[in-house]
Amino acid sequence: MDHPLPGSDALVRPWRTAAYVAVAVAAVELILLLVIAGGALVDAASARLQLEARDRALAPVSSPKPAARKPSPAPAAKRPRSDTVVLVLNGNGRTGAAAAAASQVKGKGYRIGRVGNASRSDFARSIVMYRPGFAGEGRRLAKDLGVKQVGPLDGMRAGDLGRAQAVFILGG
């Protein structure tokens, strides 16, 4: 089919050709820009890697720091539990509490020296005290019984212990 206007095809075709050329030139420019940008990124990355490698090579070699020294705990128990004699005193005022505590202490492997009542019956917490030189045994006894308060003899004389090395005063 022929066009209604003579020469109209000739008028439209130059603009269409110019549009194709402009799109082709823009596409070539875009591809060239992408290639140049990619090359620049590769150069920057390789330069950064070279700097990092040089810094690692020049960095001084450091030996690992020794761990901070922890303070030494109380002296460790020196005797077996069966050699430690414990005096069990009732300090909470309840009847039969000392006997029950003595069976608990004996169940942990300690020997019972004497079971009795403390001079006071108003201890709020259970206490473990130890004779001088038996700190390790006293702390181990406290740990075995789950007692938080432990220390050397306080308010008791060493002569009050008899042959016991530690005292367990049962509190409330």
C-alpha positions in Angstrom: 0.0 0.0 0.0 1.2 3.4 -0.9 1.4 6.3 1.4 -1.2 9.0 0.9 1.4 11.8 0.8 4.1 11.6 -1.7 7.6 11.9 -0.2 6.3 11.5 3.4 8.5 8.4 3.9 11.5 10.4 3.0 10.7 13.0 5.6 10.3 10.5 8.5 13.3 8.3 7.7 16.2 10.8 8.4 14.9 11.4 12.0 14.5 7.7 12.6 18.1 7.1 11.5 19.4 10.0 13.6 17.6 8.5 16.7 19.2 5.1 16.1 22.7 6.7 15.8 22.2 8.7 19.0 21.1 5.6 20.9 24.0 3.6 19.6 26.5 6.4 20.5 25.0 6.6 24.0 25.2 2.8 24.5 28.9 2.8 23.4 29.6 5.7 25.8 27.9 3.9 28.6 29.9 0.7 28.0 33.1 2.7 27.9 32.3 4.4 31.2 31.6 1.1 32.8 34.9 -0.4 31.6 36.8 2.6 32.8 35.1 2.6 36.3 35.7 -1.1 36.7 39.4 -0.7 35.9 39.6 2.2 38.4 37.9 0.0 41.1 40.3 -2.9 40.4 43.3 -0.6 40.6 42.1 0.9 43.9 41.4 -2.5 45.4 44.8 -3.9 44.4 46.6 -0.8 45.8 44.7 -1.2 49.1 45.6 -4.9 49.3 49.3 -4.0 48.6 49.2 -1.4 51.4 47.7 -3.9 53.8 50.3 -6.6 52.9 53.1 -4.0 53.5 51.6 -3.0 56.8 51.4 -6.6 57.9 55.0 -7.2 56.9 56.2 -4.1 58.8 54.1 -4.7 61.9 56.1 -5.8 64.9 55.4 -9.4 65.9 53.9 -9.4 69.4 53.9 -12.3 71.7 50.6 -13.1 73.3 50.2 -11.3 76.6 50.2 -13.5 79.6 46.9 -13.7 81.4 46.4 -11.6 84.5 47.4 -13.5 87.6 44.5 -14.3 89.8 45.0 -13.8 93.5 45.7 -17.1 95.2 42.8 -18.6 97.1 42.9 -19.7 100.7 45.3 -22.5 101.4 44.0 -25.8 100.1 42.9 -28.4 102.6 45.8 -30.6 103.6 44.1 -33.5 105.2 41.4 -35.9 104.1 37.9 -35.1 105.4 38.0 -38.1 107.7 40.9 -36.6 109.6 39.1 -33.3 110.3 37.2 -33.3 113.6 34.2 -30.9 113.6 32.4 -29.5 116.6 28.6 -29.0 115.8 26.7 -26.4 117.8 23.1 -25.5 117.6 22.8 -21.7 117.3 19.2 -21.4 116.2 17.4 -22.6 119.3 15.4 -25.4 117.6 15.4 -28.8 119.4 17.3 -31.5 117.6 18.8 -29.2 115.0 22.4 -29.9 116.1 21.9 -33.7 115.8 20.4 -33.3 112.3 23.3 -31.0 111.3 25.8 -33.5 112.8 24.4 -36.3 110.6 24.8 -34.0 107.6 28.4 -33.2 108.5 29.2 -36.9 109.1 27.5 -37.7 105.7 30.1 -35.4 104.0 32.9 -37.5 105.5 34.0 -35.5 108.5 34.4 -36.9 112.1 32.1 -35.4 114.8 33.9 -34.3 117.9 31.0 -33.0 119.9 27.4 -32.0 119.4 25.8 -29.4 121.6 24.2 -26.0 122.0 26.0 -22.7 121.3 26.3 -20.0 124.0 23.7 -18.0 122.1 20.7 -19.2 120.2 20.1 -16.2 117.9 22.4 -16.8 115.0 20.7 -15.7 111.8 23.1 -17.6 109.5 25.1 -20.7 109.8 28.8 -20.1 110.4 31.9 -22.2 110.0 34.9 -21.2 112.1 38.3 -22.9 112.1 41.3 -23.3 114.4 44.5 -21.3 113.4 46.3 -23.3 110.7 43.2 -25.1 109.5 41.9 -22.5 107.1 41.8 -24.9 104.1 39.8 -27.5 106.1 37.4 -24.8 107.4 36.7 -23.4 103.9 36.3 -26.9 102.5 33.8 -27.7 105.2 31.9 -24.5 104.5 31.8 -25.3 100.8 30.6 -28.9 101.5 27.8 -27.6 103.7 26.8 -24.6 101.5 27.7 -22.1 104.2 28.6 -18.6 103.0 30.1 -17.2 106.3 33.4 -18.7 107.1 36.4 -17.4 109.1 38.8 -18.0 112.0 37.6 -18.4 115.5 35.6 -15.4 116.6 34.3 -15.3 120.2 35.5 -18.8 121.0 38.8 -19.9 122.4 40.9 -22.6 120.9 40.5 -24.5 124.2 36.7 -24.5 123.7 37.1 -26.7 120.7 38.6 -29.7 122.4 40.3 -31.8 119.7 38.2 -30.3 116.9 39.8 -28.3 114.1 36.5 -26.6 112.9 33.2 -25.5 114.4 29.9 -25.5 112.6 27.4 -23.3 114.3 23.9 -23.9 112.8 22.0 -20.7 112.4 18.4 -19.8 111.5 
